Amino acid sequence: MINSTVTNFSSPEFFDAKYLNKADPWNFSSDAYELARYEQIISPSRTAATAMRLSLAAPSECLPKSLQGTVIW
């Protein structure tokens, strides 16, 4: 049971209490939806595609000086 005195649901104390009561309170390691979502997020092809979109969308002045004017793919 979560400590009822913790009323700030974004506080470190809230999360400490939540994880103290259950190692995986949101069932990330067993819930089919969460597992599929995790797989999609860390998928190498998705990561590469996201990096490509970001590199194309970012103005070159946002890049470190060492990478400005270079094409990375």
C-alpha positions in Angstrom: 0.0 0.0 0.0 1.3 3.5 -0.9 1.9 5.7 2.1 -1.3 7.8 2.3 0.6 10.9 3.5 2.3 11.3 0.1 0.0 13.6 -1.8 2.3 15.0 -4.4 2.0 12.3 -7.1 5.0 13.5 -9.0 7.3 13.7 -6.0 10.3 11.4 -5.5 8.6 10.1 -2.3 5.5 9.0 -4.2 7.6 7.0 -6.6 9.8 5.6 -3.8 6.8 4.4 -2.0 5.2 3.0 -5.1 8.3 1.0 -6.1 8.8 -0.1 -2.4 5.4 -1.8 -2.5 5.9 -3.5 -5.9 9.0 -3.8 -8.1 7.1 -3.2 -11.3 4.0 -1.1 -10.3 3.0 -0.4 -13.9 3.7 -4.0 -15.1 6.1 -2.8 -17.7 7.8 -6.2 -17.8 4.7 -8.3 -18.3 2.0 -6.1 -19.9 1.6 -6.9 -23.7 0.9 -3.3 -24.6 3.9 -2.0 -22.6 6.2 -4.7 -24.1 5.1 -3.9 -27.7 5.5 -0.1 -27.0 9.0 -0.7 -25.6 10.0 -2.8 -28.5 8.8 -0.1 -30.9 10.7 2.6 -29.1 14.0 0.8 -29.0 13.7 -0.8 -32.4 17.0 -0.2 -34.3 15.1 0.8 -37.5 12.9 3.2 -35.6 15.9 4.7 -33.9 17.7 5.2 -37.2 14.6 6.7 -38.9 14.1 9.0 -36.0 17.8 10.1 -36.1 17.5 10.7 -39.8 14.3 12.8 -39.4 16.0 14.8 -36.7 19.1 15.4 -38.6 17.1 16.6 -41.7 14.9 18.8 -39.6 17.6 20.4 -37.5 19.2 23.5 -38.9 22.9 23.0 -39.3 23.7 25.8 -36.8 22.1 23.5 -34.2 24.8 20.9 -34.8 28.2 21.0 -33.1 30.8 22.9 -35.2 32.6 19.7 -35.9 29.5 18.3 -37.7 28.3 21.4 -39.5 28.4 20.9 -43.3 28.7 17.1 -43.1 26.2 14.6 -44.1 25.9 11.6 -41.8 24.2 8.5 -43.0 
